[in-house]
Amino acid sequence: MPDAKEKRELKHPLSERKREILSAIIQDYVRFYEPVGSKALLSRHELGVSSATVRNEMAELEELGYLEQPHTSAGRIPSDKGYRAYVDDMLLIPDLTRKEKEYFDSVLAKSSDEIKNLIHCAAGSLAESTRLTSLVLTPTYGESELKQVKILMIEPGKAVVVVVLSVGLVRDRIAYIPEMITQEELESIAEAVETTLAGQKLHEITLLAVTDAGQTEGIPEPLLNQVLFETYLAIKQAENIDVFMQGSHQLLKQPEFADAKKAHRVLETISQNGLVAGYLSELEEDNAPEKYQKDSPAFAIRIGQEITLEGLEECSFISTSYRLGDSVQGKIAVVGPKRMQYAQIISEVQFVRKKINERIIELSDKDIKEIKGDCDDQTRRKA
């Protein structure tokens, strides 16, 4: 719970005692998954008040909507509003231990020299550490600008189209091209496309724009159009969002989802990649861009009924963004029961975010150097 002297604007107008009791109830409920009574609360926490006072405070918290009583004779459990007050006003985000940091470092260091593999490893590490389900979205590059286009012959009839974005990221795509076309002609087409379209945002680039830009003298139109179509596909492929989900089975281990029907509803929803990607992408609108600065990472939390995806009413989302440059970002999220360890998971999510950012910079620099080397080799062979 925040220090009483801390200058912090609280979003829920509760007294310090009520916050302390609500926080204690949530901690116990997260740990034991059973309604919390006043006697149990006093035996586990040094609240410094009588049992009667605790009961009165719990009754008032229930009247205010922060607690619920599942049965007449039972203790209380947190409501969605109670979890929200806890998250908004009472969380203290811990630093990860050295052992926890070493775990994430070791897993992410094993990822191959591809960003998709890095994202997959990040999702796996979060699922393993939280014992919940993790979701990681590849960055959205629609607002990124096209910087370079290279088409490199692999063998007759087969080439790789390389797209370099303004954020320093490199995407490539294998393309099947006419066997009679030469490397010199491929270079000429790529140069024409790059010269005309460099600086344009990916989402603004159309097939017609690529076709018009790549008109090159001396190449038969059917051959030219086939190469330009493959080039267009490579450019648009760079916009695609991929969703990596790990640990979906972890939800089945949570007592909240012991009921088969309830578990099925949750898994059915989170397995719809497009639906989840759209939802997570929209969460960025809740945060000012400056909150995503490296030194002050932000996170979004959605609890129970706040989640607009049908089937996730008993769940919570914790998400944050990792970034490339000023305008491109992807998402990292953990989804689990409302009864989750919010502070610890936020700490883990933010640490993974930091490591992804660092690793992406390393991979981007490496990719650019390798492509430059490939192009230099092609130039030397041509000479």
KOLDREN-330314 format. One record per residue: x, y, z of N, C-alpha, C, O in turn; residue in three letters. Coordinates in steps of 0.001 Angstrom, whole numbers, plus 500000, padded with zeros to 6 digits. Layout:
REM KOLDREN-330314
XYZXYZXYZXYZAla/...
END
This chain:
REM KOLDREN-330314
500854498806500000500000500000500000500886501238500000501922501233500665Met/500516502321499268501355503511499222501606504102500603500749504037501484Pro/502775504672500776503122505346502019502140506493502236501766507197501298Asp/501735506664503482500753507710503792501283509092503436500504510002503152Ala/502599509252503448503197510548503162503424510751501666503791511842501230Lys/503205509704500891503458509795499471502471510759498821501264510660499039Glu/502981511680498034502133512641497346501605511993496080502239512043495026Lys/500479511406496195499917510638495093498407510824495084497748510685496114Arg/497876511135493932496435511333493816495746509980493746495919509245492774Glu/494972509647494762494279508369494803492982508463494011492251509449494104Leu/492710507434493238491523507432492386490277506971493127489156507194492669Lys/490479506323494284489338505818495049489362506443496441490327506244497179His/488347507178496810488333507941498066488090507057499293487063507175499960Pro/489027506193499573488930505318500739489898505780501811490962506322501512Leu/489522505562503057490421505894504155491624504961504119491593503909503481Ser/492675505360504809493884504534504857493571503158505434494098502152504959Glu/492717503108506455492368501816507069491620500918506087491901499723505989Arg/490671501499505365489929500702504385490851500183503290490709499040502854Lys/491788501002502843492732500544501821493581499406502350493851498436501641Arg/494000499529503601494826498488504200494057497169504310494604496105504019Glu/492805497238504726491989496022504867491662495435503498491728494219503317Ile/491310496287502529491017495794501184492247495137500571492147494081499946Leu/493396495759500748494635495189500226494925493829500852495322492892500159Ser/494725493725502161494972492457502856494016491363502376494421490214502203Ala/492758491721502162491782490746501680492167490241500289492094489043500016Ile/492570491151499422492951490745498064494186489853498101494247488853497385Ile/495164490200498921496357489368499030496007487953499491496531486974498958Gln/495125487850500476494734486531500971493907485761499949494063484549499798Asp/493037486465499256492199485787498269493038485290497090492799484203496563Tyr/494004486080496692494914485658495623495677484405496044495908483504495239Val/496056484364497286496869483243497776496049481984498030496473480887497665Arg/494878482127498653494138480948499115492881480629498295492365479516498388Phe/492389481558497511491182481385496711490007480893497554489361479894497234Tyr/489752481620498632488587481337499465488145482641500121488980483501500401Glu/486843482801500371486357484025501007487123484300502301487448483389503063Pro/487396485579502521488221485988503663487335486560504758486572487496504518Val/487435485998505971486691486491507128487565487358508012488784487403507842Gly/486943488043508953487682488974509807488702488258510691489806488763510897Ser/488338487079511218489264486345512080490511485916511314491633486087511789Lys/490303485363510137491450484944509319492317486147508957493544486059508941Ala/491670487257508670492397488461508286493293488936509422494458489265509202Leu/492749488971510638493527489423511791494654488464512141495698488886512638Leu/494450487175511884495492486205512211496671486270511236497776485840511567Ser/496437486805510042497494486833509017498134488207508861499220488326508293Arg/497463489250509365497965490602509145497908491400510451496985491248511252His/498894492235510639498928493110511815498200494406511468498811495380511026Glu/496898494400511674496083495555511303495958496575512427495612497732512186Leu/496239496146513657496214497080514777494838497541515179494706498584515819Gly/493795496790514822492422497141515208491706495886515677492207494776515499Val/490526496062516280489778494928516814489038494187515706488896494676514585Ser/488576492997516057487803492200515105486516492914514714486092492855513560Ser/485888493598515692484648494329515410484895495446514398484083495678513503Ala/486021496129514553486351497214513626486576496671512216486132497263511232Thr/487270495540512133487504494931510818486177494540510167485974494777508976Val/485276493941510949483976493543510400483200494752509891482593494709508821Arg/483228495828510667482517497044510261483099497621508958482364498017508054Asn/484424497656508890485084498181507691484784497296506474484579497797505369Glu/484762495974506691484457495061505596483021495248505122482741495190503925Met/482119495470506063480712495694505700480567496977504885479808497021503916Ala/481303498026505285481239499281504547481854499138503156481346499702502187Glu/482947498384503064483568498147501755482612497382500833482582497604499623Leu/481839496485501431480849495756500638479748496707500164479329496640499009Glu/479288497575501031478248498534500653478730499464499539477955499873498675Glu/480006499786499575480582500673498562480892499945497253481241500581496259Leu/480767498620497247480972497857496019482361497312495809482664496790494736Gly/483227497423496828484607496942496687484749495463497064485710494808496662Tyr/483798494946497830483810493546498240482461492908497924481443493585497785Leu/482492491589497817481265490828497632481230489695498648482272489226499105Glu/480030489262498994479864488142499917479122487032499170477909487116498982Gln/479847485996498746479216484948497933478103484196498656477143483758498022Pro/478221484039499987477185483373500781476968484169502053477846484911502492His/475789484010502645475436484795503830476435484625504951476819485604505592Thr/476866483392505202477761483132506327479229483143505941480092482887506782Ser/479528483439504674480914483383504207481629484710504431481016485723504770Ala/482928484673504234483704485902504255483502486657502952482583486365502187Gly/484366487628502709484230488447501503485290488104500466486350487557500771Arg/484958488448499235485919488340498135485941489681497408484975490439497500Ile/487014489991496692487080491276495979486109491303494804485901490282494148Pro/485531492432494541484742492649493331485664493229492261486828493521492532Ser/485148493392491058485948494042490014486375495436490468487499495869490213Asp/485459496132491145485776497476491641486864497418492700487715498305492769Lys/486840496372493528487875496217494543489243495976493926490236496565494352Gly/489292495106492920490559494876492216491054496163491562492248496463491575Tyr/490121496914490994490511498163490326491105499150491313492111499792491013Arg/490495499283492496491043500183493522492428499712493956493330500522494166Ala/492587498416494085493878497840494486494950498164493450496056498580493795Tyr/494611497971492186495568498220491104495888499712490990497041500090490785Val/494878500543491120495080501987490936495836502642492086496670503519491861Asp/495548502218493321496017502984494474496944502246495440497563502884496292Asp/497056500934495332497751500193496388498935499360495923499620498753496746Met/499187499319494630500269498464494138501637499076494398501840500278494225Leu/502547498252494805503964498592494848504667497604493929504696496405494209Leu/505230498097492839505845497222491849507247496829492322508106497701492450Ile/507503495542492584508810495124493090509848495015491979509504494842490809Pro/511106495118492350512177494797491416512291493278491339512101492581492335Asp/512601492778490157512816491341490044514097490949490767515033491742490868Leu/514127489741491260515349489240491899516399488961490831516081488882489645Thr/517618488816491244518691488510490296518407487193489563518662487073488365Arg/517878486215490294517571484920489692516489485057488626516573484433487568Lys/515472485876488906514400486077487929514920486782486682514548486423485564Glu/515776487778486866516351488482485718517232487553484895517204487589483665Lys/518008486724485573518883485786484870518076484790484045518502484380482966Glu/516907484402484558516056483467483810515629484091482488515799483483481431Tyr/515073485305482538514630485961481314515800486231480372515678486049479161Phe/516931486663480924518107486913480097518535485659479349518849485716478160Asp/518546484534480042519018483286479432518074482806478336518520482326477294Ser/516762482936478572515790482482477565515859483358476314515909482845475196Val/515860484667476501515849485568475351517179485557474611517221485828473411Leu/518262485248475311519567485177474652519646483993473696520455483994472769Ala/518807482983473920518818481786473075518018481960471797518050481095470922Lys/517299483073471681516496483281470477517414483449469275518524483968469397Ser/516945483010468118517742483120466903517774484567466434517170485447467048Ser/518481484798465345518619486163464836517410486570464001517560487111462905Asp/516221486310464517514996486737463870514074487327464933513958486784466032Glu/513429488422464607512569489084465580511381488200465941510951488187467094Ile/510843487460464968509711486589465274510101485529466301509321485208467198Lys/511298484992466167511743483996467131511940484624468498511648484004469521Asn/512435485851468517512590486584469781511239486756470463511116486542471669Leu/510220487145469686508885487349470238508326486038470782507701486013471842Ile/508553484962470058508079483639470498508727483263471824508052482772472729His/510033483490471944510744483187473194510246484060474340510127483596475474Cys/509958485314474045509455486222475087508113485724475612507878485721476820Ala/507235485304474704505930484792475124506095483545475985505416483394477001Ala/507002482648475579507225481432476347507771481693477728507362481054478698Gly/508707482641477823509317482936479126508292483525480094508312483207481283Ser/507396484381479593506371484971480459505356483922480911504936483915482068Leu/504965483041479998504020481986480370504613481085481438503919480671482366Ala/505893480785481306506558479907482276506703480586483625506470479960484659Glu/507084481857483631507352482544484898506066482897485648506026482827486877Ser/505023483272484916503766483687485568502829482517485825501903482621486629Thr/503070481403485140502154480250485191500764480633484685499748480095485126Arg/500754481580483743499506482028483132499692482008481618500667481444481119Leu/498773482613480893498856482655479436499458483984479003499060485043479489Thr/500412483922478092501039485144477594500706485336476125500534484376475374Ser/500621486590475738500349486969474350501340488056473957501482489055474662Leu/502023487864472836502931488890472339502588489168470885502512488249470069Val/502382490443470565502074490861469207503325491430468562504041492228469167Leu/503584491013467321504664491639466584504293493101466337503113493452466364Thr/505286493952466098504983495376465911504078495620464712504044494831463768Pro/503351496721464769502560497177463636503386498207462871503789499229463427Thr/503632497930461602504560498762460834503872499656459807504540500285458986Tyr/502536499716459847501832500501458840502250501955458794502249502566457725Gly/502613502528459956503014503931460011504498504121459729504973505250459607Glu/505226503017459628506652503121459336506849503442457855506023503081457018Ser/507936504115457547508196504504456163509132503518455477510028502949456101Glu/508908503330454190509787502491453382511116503202453192511153504385452852Leu/512205502480453412513535503083453275514301502488452099514827503223451264Lys/514365501167452032515106500517450962514358499287450455513604498653451193Gln/514582498959449175514079497725448578515229497076447819515858497712446973Val/515500495815448120516530495056447425515930493743446942515148493116447657Lys/516292493324445735515854492032445200517109491259444827517839491654443917Ile/517358490171445520518589489403445348518270488028444781517435487302445322Leu/518941487674443686518736486382443050519308485269443927520457485344444363Met/518508484245444180518980483052444880519415482006443860520491481415443956Ile/518546481802442887518786480897441770517795481282440691516830481988440984Glu/517992480846439452517023481182438403515598480806438816515322479661439175Pro/514706481790438757513318481569439131513016481819440592511862481703441006Gly/514014482159441385513802482342442815514679483485443331515877483542443052Lys/514062484389444086514792485535444629514277485847446023513255485314446453Ala/514997486718446727514525487207448012514337488719447890515245489443447480Val/513143489175448255512846490605448255513052491112449674512412490630450609Val/513937492074449836514280492607451150513719494019451275513959494874450422Val/512971494252452347512375495555452603512970496110453898512890495473454948Val/513560497285453817514137497948454989513239499124455362512917499964454523Val/512839499170456637511931500214457100512688501335457780513847501174458163Leu/512025502472457926512665503644458519513062503418459966513967504085460467Ser/512399502488460649512747502219462041513980501339462152514411501015463258Val/514555500948461014515748500124461034515460498642460943516384497830460977Gly/514190498273460827513836496861460771513912496358459339513634497089458389Leu/514299495082459203514448494463457900513484493292457790513446492436458674Val/512700493245456710511815492114456434512185491547455070512514492304454157Arg/512135490232454918512411489635453620511354488594453283510682488059454165Asp/511223488321452004510228487375451510510767486656450286511287487286449366Arg/510642485336450277511043484557449119510037484789448000508828484724448224Ile/510532485059446797509661485347445657510015484426444493511186484158444223Ala/508988483958443822509188483139442622509010484041441405507954484641441206Tyr/510063484123440600510127485074439504510390484334438188510761483160438206Ile/510205485000437060510512484355435777511977483935435712512861484694436108Pro/512229482747435223513597482218435201514512483000434275515724483034434489Glu/513953483628433252514804484319432277515254485712432722516074486336432050Met/514731486205433841515104487540434292516457487492434984516769486506435651Ile/517264488534434839518628488545435370518729489341436669517820490085437037Thr/519871489159437357520103489919438587520186491411438301519715492226439094Gln/520796491775437150520896493188436799519519493810436628519282494949437032Glu/518607493044436019517242493550435838516507493663437170515740494604437377Glu/516735492712438073516128492777439400516618494012440153515842494687440830Leu/517911494299440028518464495475440702517860496752440135517592497703440870Glu/517651496766438834517076497938438188515640498169438651515233499303438902Ser/514877497078438762513481497194439228513452497685440674512691498594441008Ile/514278497086441530514301497464442945514695498928443110514132499642443939Ala/515669499367442312516119500757442404515005501717442003514836502774442612Glu/514243501342440971513148502201440516512057502309441577511536503395441829Ala/511712501177442201510688501184443242511162501998444443510416502818444980Val/512399501768444857512938502465446027513006503972445792512634504756446666Glu/513478504375444619513632505798444317512295506531444386512223507663444864Thr/511240505879443906509922506526443861509174506460445186508518507426445574Thr/509266505322445888508412505097447058509114505291448400508444505298449433Leu/510411505447448422511109505653449696510549506883450403510388507942449796Ala/510255506728451693509691507819452481508192507731452648507619508443453472Gly/507534506855451867506090506692452023505779505676453112506532504726453321Gln/504667505883453801504242504960454836503714503681454211503091503709453150Lys/503967502561454871503607501269454292502124501174453960501752500672452899Leu/501275501656454867499837501493454637499342502335453468498223502131452997His/500155503280452990499759504121451867500187503528450526499734503985449477Glu/501047502526450549501597501961449318500636500927448744500298499948449411Ile/500202501143447519499262500245446848499981499484445735501109499809445362Thr/499293498457445213499854497699444085500045498612442885501045498502442175Leu/499093499513442650499213500438441527500442501333441685501143501624440716Leu/500690501767442936501850502627443183503145501882442895504065502444442301Ala/503225500634443305504428499832443054504594499584441561505701499677441031Val/503495499270440883503550499004439443504004500234438676504835500138437773Thr/503457501389439036503858502631438359505312502972438658506049503415437778Asp/505716502760439907507072503133440309508125502260439660509234502720439388Ala/507788500997439407508803500042438953508925499904437464509611498997436992Gly/508283500774436694508387500665435241509852500833434803510483501860435052Gln/510360499794434148511768499760433773511879499399432296511287498420431841Thr/512625500182431567512749499950430127513528498667429836514452498294430560Glu/513120498009428752513867496845428285513429495520428870513943494476428468Gly/512465495529429837511989494276430434510557494053429956509706494926430128Ile/510284492898429361508913492625428898507902492820430024508147492433431166Pro/506776493419429692505788493781430705505302492599431552505178492753432767Glu/505021491427430968504564490305431805505609489901432855505261489595433996Pro/506886489902432465507942489555433418508065490629434492508187490338435681Leu/508031491884434036508157493013434954507026493020435969507268493223437158Leu/505805492805435526504640492850436424504680491729437462504236491912438595Asn/505211490573437075505294489473438032506263489823439166505988489558440336Gln/507396490423438799508375490822439822507809491938440697508006491938441912Val/507114492877440085506545493988440851505452493519441798505313494047442902Leu/504672492524441368503643491985442255504286491324443470503807491498444590Phe/505362490568443263506078489946444378506689491005445293506731490826446510Glu/507153492087444719507712493182445512506630493832446365506847494136447538Thr/505464494040445763504328494604446504503944493700447682503704494194448783Tyr/503885492389447460503543491460448531504561491538449671504193491470450844Leu/505835491680449321506869491777450356506695493045451182506874493028452400Ala/506343494152450516506134495412451233504927495311452159504993495725453317Ile/503832494763451655502613494678452464502757493636453575502134493762454629Lys/503578492610453340503796491597454372504415492223455609504184491765456728Gln/505202493270455405505855493937456539504846494582457476505177494886458622Ala/503602494798457001502554495390457834501895494384458755501306494763459767Glu/501985493107458421501205492090459110501523492003460595502672492163461008Asn/500484491747461396500648491520462823500535490023463099499565489382462695Ile/501519489478463780501461488080464211501245488041465720501761488886466452Asp/500484487059466175500216486890467599500839485578468062500562484519467498Val/501669485652469078502273484459469659501650484233471029501781485073471919Phe/500984483117471199500356482789472478501042481564473058501264480572472364Met/501373481648474335502003480530475039501269480310476373500769481252476987Gln/501219479060476794500677478752478117499170478757478202498622478985479281Gly/498472478509477089497009478495477172496517477416478132495466477563478755Ser/497279476338478246496895475258479177497009475684480631496416475064481515His/497779476751480880497969477202482260496642477647482881496425477494484083Gln/495767478193482053494475478644482580493664477478483132492903477636484086Leu/493833476310482524493067475151482969493476474703484363492732473985485030Leu/494662475126484807495133474757486140494577475683487223494685475389488414Lys/493981476804486803493446477750487764492068477281488241491242476887487418Gln/491804477314489541490520476802490051489312477541489492488222476973489423Pro/489485478798489092488360479547488519487826478890487249486657479049486898Glu/488701478148486565488316477578485278488264476060485331488478475382484326Phe/487978475541486509487821474090486641486574473612485898486518472480485418Ala/485578474494485811484374474163485055484712474128483566485246475097483025Asp/484403473012482903484794472807481508484200473864480574484877474341479663Ala/482934474229480801482295475211479935482960476575480048483177477261479049Lys/483276476955481270483921478251481494485313478271480862485706479255480236Lys/486049477176481033487390477080480453487324477137478928488153477782478286Ala/486339476463478362486196476446476902485933477849476360486492478230475332His/485086478620477044484771479978476591486023480846476572486249481609475633Arg/486836480721477625488054481524477703489027481138476597489524482003475875Val/489300479849476460490267479395475465489792479694474048490601480009473176Leu/488494479598473814487951479884472488488194481339472116488505481651470966Glu/488049482226473092488235483654472818489696483997472579490024484637471580Thr/490576483582473481491981483986473346492673483289472188493767483691471794Ile/492058482251471633492645481552470483492328482265469170492886481915468130Ser/491454483244469203491127484008467988492131485150467842491938486242468377Gln/493206484872467105494318485811467016493910487200466556494345488200467127Asn/493075487263465525492678488567465016491898489364466038492088490573466170Gly/491027488695466756490216489357467782491100489893468905490949491037469334Leu/492021489058469375492910489458470466493854490572470021494093491527470759Val/494389490440468804495302491471468294494609492819468208495182493844468578Ala/493368492817467714492621494066467622492359494669468985492476495881469168Gly/492005493825469942491707494321471285492954494921471937492908496027472475Tyr/494064494188471886495289494677472515495788495947471839496295496850472507Leu/495649496021470526496103497211469812495316498439470242495868499537470317Ser/494037498262470522493206499390470939493564499891472330493288501045472656Glu/494171499048473153494510499470474517495526500598474526495619501326475514Leu/496276500762473475497276501821473440496630503208473505497273504175473911Glu/495390503301473115494711504599473125494479505108474544494191506289474736Glu/494601504234475535494371504640476917495584505309477542495512505795478671Asp/496690505339476825497929505857477398498510506931476504498529506792475281Asn/498988508008477121499644509060476356500962508539475811501641507769476491Ala/501350508941474583502581508425473985503804508603474860504683507743474891Pro/503862509731475578505061509976476394505219508953477512506314508794478051Glu/504142508258477866504239507260478930505013506032478492505359505190479320Lys/505290505919477199506001504752476698507494505015476577508221504205476003Tyr/507950506124477103509371506385477070510132505297477818509614504689478754Gln/511349505068477397512141503965477945512260504029479459512201503004480139Lys/512431505245479985512656505379481425511362505323482238511409505276483467Asp/510226505328481577508966505321482314507922504476481578506938505008481065Ser/508142503156481530507205502291480808505828502277481459505708502268482684Pro/504812502275480643503440502242481144502847500866480887503391500082480109Ala/501751500583481531501054499325481311499560499586481385499110500534482029Phe/498806498737480722497350498820480767496822497582481462497299496474481216Ala/495845497764482324495233496645483044493728496701482815493103497746482999Ile/493154495580482417491714495472482273491236494310483127491792493213483065Arg/490210494552483920489765493589484932488312493207484698487439494072484627Ile/488056491906484577486694491395484536485815492062483500486072491966482300Gly/484770492743483966483788493353483075484363494491482234483729494933481276Gln/485551494964482582486190496001481763486650495446480420486810496198479459Glu/486861494139480351487308493504479112486102493335478190485095492740478573Ile/486214493851477001485077493845476084485007492586475220484166492504474325Thr/485867491616475471485837490359474723484951489359475456485187489052476624Leu/483949488863474781483027487916475389483758486644475799484537486089475024Glu/483501486187477023484116484975477523485243485224478505485721484291479151Gly/485679486485478626486807486810479508486359487604480731487151488349481308Leu/485116487455481124484585488218482253485256487865483578485263488672484507Glu/485815486674483665486488486247484894488000486411484811488739485874485636Glu/488451487155483813489899487287483578490374488725483788489578489654483932Cys/491682488870483798492317490182483761493423490164482712494068489140482487Ser/493628491308482081494719491526481134495727492474481755495345493467482374Phe/496999492182481599498067493137481896498900493251480629499410492245480136Ile/499046494450480097499794494595478850500649495846478869500397496789479619Ser/501661495828478027502508496994477825503005496955476385502783495970475680Thr/503668498005475947504154498086474572505668498084474527506333498669475382Ser/506195497423473527507613497595473213507672498362471902506744498292471096Tyr/508754499090471687508751500054470590509971499947469704511041499504470123Arg/509776500375468444510861500599467498510687502016466983509728502302466266Leu/511588502893467335511447504279466903510305504972467621509909504579468718Gly/509777506020466978508753506846467614507333506385467328506420506706468089Asp/507124505634466239505743505377465828505372503906465733504205503592465502Ser/506316503000465903506037501580465702506098500844467028507055501000467787Val/505090500052467305505081499338468566504351498009468459503473497826467616Gln/504737497085469335504053495816469484503535495719470908503723496637471706Gly/502885494611471228502272494461472544502728493179473234502936492146472598Lys/502877493278474554503130492121475410501999492078476427501663493101477025Ile/501412490906476628500297490814477572500316489481478303500814488474477800Ala/499762489509479497499511488292480270498035488278480613497490489283481069Val/497384487143480397495967487010480734495803485854481710496385484784481530Val/495017486081482727494784485069483746493533485412484531492789486312484139Gly/493285484721485624492117485034486452492279486401487104493396486898487249Pro/491167487003487495491244488288488197492094488155489462492718489114489916Lys/492102486958490010492875486679491219494328486370490818494791485235490933Arg/495030487403490348496422487216489944497333488147490744496864489095491373Met/498614487874490715499600488684491437500000489864490552501006489815489845Gln/499198490915490605499356492024489679500747492660489731501377492850488691Tyr/501218492981490904502485493710491012503642492896490439504450493427489677Ala/503731491615490794504811490768490317504746490598488802505773490646488124Gln/503549490401488277503408490193486833503752491460486065504389491398485013Ile/503333492612486587503703493874485945505212494014485883505757494432484861Ile/505886493669486960507343493754487002507975492848485951508926493241485276Ser/507444491633485815507986490686484845507712491147483411508587491068482548Glu/506495491626483167506139492102481833507019493283481434507488493352480298Val/507241494199482349508059495365482028509518494985481794510182495580480946Gln/510017494011482529511409493594482325511566492948480952512531493216480237Phe/510606492091480589510659491452479269510551492506478172511221492410477144Val/509714493505478392509603494610477431510965495268477205511369495510476067Arg/511649495545478279512970496190478186513946495324477399514681495829476550Lys/513956494019477677514896493117477004514549492973475520515442492871474679Lys/513252492963475201512855492894473787513352494137473053513906494040471959Ile/513151495300473659513609496545473025515100496502472736515542496860471644Asn/515870496061473725517323496004473565517718495016472473518584495303471647Glu/517077493855472478517427492803471520517018493194470099517726492873469145Arg/515883493884469948515437494308468626516448495268468012516732495186466817Ile/516989496167468810517997497103468310519221496332467811519763496641466750Ile/519653495324468581520806494505468183520532493784466865521373493788465967Glu/519355493165466751519020492402465553518866493307464344519294492953463246Leu/518256494478464536518074495404463422519417495856462869519609495887461654Ser/520343496206463747521680496622463323522378495492462565523021495727461543Asp/522248494277463069522886493119462455522306492853461067523045492601460115Lys/520955492911460959520302492657459677520735493667458620521001493305457474Asp/520802494930459013521174495970458061522597495754457562522871495922456373Ile/523505495382458466524888495123458069524981493931457125525745493953456161Lys/524192492878457409524226491693456556523693491998455163524249491533454168Glu/522611492782455087522055493116453777523014493985452990523174493810451782Ile/523651494919453674524634495761453005525756494895452455526245495122451348Lys/526163493889453248527212492984452790526775492191451579527556492005450645Gly/525505491707451580524987490959450433524965491822449184525328491372448097Asp/524541493052449349524476493958448203525867494284447677526080494358446467Cys/526809494479448592528198494736448189528757493555447412529455493728446413Asp/528434492321447894528907491118447204528337491065445791529046490743444838Asp/527044491385445663526422491390444343527105492408443426527331492142442246Gln/527426493564443979528074494611443178529447494169442705529827494408441558Thr/530207493506443619531547493037443253531472491978442164532277491980441233Arg/530483491051442283530363490002441270529971490602439921530416490158438863Arg/529113491635439999528683492297438763529858492979438071529969492965436845Lys/530758493593438901531936494281438347532903493272437734533952493657437218Ala/
END
